[in-house]
Amino acid sequence: MELPKFILGDNTDFPNAIFVVHTEYPRFIINLENDEVDWFEEFSKEDEKDLEEETEDLIAAATNFYDREVSRYEE
């Protein structure tokens, strides 16, 4: 099965949370309510440096995806 790069998620146990799931490496879930990120991968110390540089771009991409999806509902 081919998955989209980002998936929106919600849960009634977290009524104010807006989750975006990033399905490609490095896989993560971000809660846009508070920008908390939960990674699905284990990282070595060497990977952590590269990840720090990439994280800002990935979070911006997740936020842009959410904004695009919401704008499509509003049309």
TAHU-V148475 format. One record per pair of residues at least 12 apart in sequence whose C-alpha atoms are under 6 Angstrom apart, sorted by the first residue. I is the first residue (numbers start at 1). J is the second residue. D is the distance in Angstrom with one decimal. If there is no record, write none. Layout:
BEGIN
[[I:J:D] [I:J:D]]
END
This chain:
BEGIN
[[5:22:5.8] [5:23:5.3] [6:21:5.4] [6:22:4.7] [7:20:5.6] [7:21:5.0] [8:20:4.7] [17:33:5.3] [18:31:5.5] [18:32:5.3] [18:33:6.0] [19:31:4.6] [27:40:5.4] [28:40:5.5]]
END
